Amino acid sequence: MLRTLGRLVLGWCAAAALAGCLTDQAHEGGEARGAVLPDNYKAEIIAFMRTYLNDPANVRDAFITEPVMKPVGGRNQYAVCLRYNAKNTDGKYMGSKDTLAVFDRGRFDRMIDQFPKDTPHPCADADYKHFPELEALKR
């Protein structure tokens, strides 16, 4: 019984030590994952928006930025600011909306469209360029 208990304690200690190592590796790799420049960022955003928007065929006033490193979720990642005016479920234009497309390992990861009210918008000083590919989307 004592021998079994000793093995159990030893097993828990080894598991805890390994978990600590894995956490350190994940943290170290986290910065490197976000530092991969997205090559096809426009195509990946278009593919996402085709499924995200209620009416992807009628987007107006679309603008996009080049990928830049921004602090997102506690680490620096490549992100792209996106501005567009799309229709809601009632078929009415919602007005211009600013979102942040975040990339991980050079691939589209997620779109963030809500930001804390007490912090500046991450796209406030963005250098937008016209994004006709988003305006040309079809269903």
Backbone hydrogen bonds, N-H to C=O, Kabsch-Sander energy under -0.5 kcal/mol:
donor,donor_aa,acceptor,acceptor_aa,energy
5,L,1,M,-2.3
6,G,2,L,-2.1
7,R,3,R,-2.0
8,L,4,T,-2.2
9,V,5,L,-2.4
10,L,6,G,-2.4
11,G,7,R,-2.5
12,W,8,L,-2.2
13,C,9,V,-2.3
14,A,10,L,-2.3
15,A,11,G,-2.3
16,A,12,W,-2.4
17,A,13,C,-2.3
18,L,14,A,-2.4
19,A,15,A,-2.4
20,G,16,A,-1.9
21,C,17,A,-1.7
22,L,18,L,-2.6
23,T,19,A,-2.2
24,D,20,G,-2.1
25,Q,21,C,-2.4
26,A,22,L,-2.6
27,H,23,T,-2.3
28,E,24,D,-2.6
29,G,25,Q,-2.7
30,G,26,A,-1.3
31,E,27,H,-1.0
32,A,28,E,-0.9
33,R,29,G,-2.5
34,G,30,G,-1.6
35,A,31,E,-0.8
35,A,32,A,-0.5
36,V,33,R,-0.9
37,L,35,A,-0.7
44,E,40,N,-2.3
45,I,41,Y,-2.1
46,I,42,K,-2.6
47,A,43,A,-2.3
48,F,44,E,-2.0
49,M,45,I,-2.9
50,R,46,I,-2.0
51,T,47,A,-0.8
51,T,48,F,-1.0
52,Y,48,F,-2.0
53,L,49,M,-2.2
58,N,55,D,-1.4
59,V,56,P,-0.6
60,R,85,N,-3.0
63,F,83,R,-3.0
64,I,129,K,-2.7
65,T,81,C,-1.5
68,V,79,A,-2.3
70,K,77,Q,-2.8
72,V,70,K,-0.6
72,V,75,R,-3.3
75,R,72,V,-1.3
77,Q,70,K,-2.6
78,Y,34,G,-1.2
79,A,68,V,-2.3
80,V,101,A,-2.4
82,L,99,T,-2.4
83,R,63,F,-2.5
84,Y,97,K,-1.8
85,N,60,R,-2.3
88,N,92,K,-2.5
91,G,88,N,-1.7
94,M,86,A,-2.4
97,K,84,Y,-2.6
99,T,82,L,-2.9
100,L,112,I,-2.5
101,A,80,V,-3.1
102,V,100,L,-0.6
102,V,110,R,-3.2
103,F,78,Y,-2.5
104,D,107,R,-2.7
105,R,33,R,-2.6
106,G,36,V,-0.5
107,R,104,D,-1.7
109,D,102,V,-3.1
110,R,102,V,-1.4
112,I,100,L,-2.9
113,D,111,M,-0.5
119,T,116,P,-1.3
124,A,121,H,-1.9
126,A,123,C,-1.6
128,Y,126,A,-1.0
129,K,64,I,-2.7
131,F,62,A,-2.6
134,L,131,F,-1.1
135,E,131,F,-1.1
136,A,132,P,-1.5
137,L,134,L,-1.2
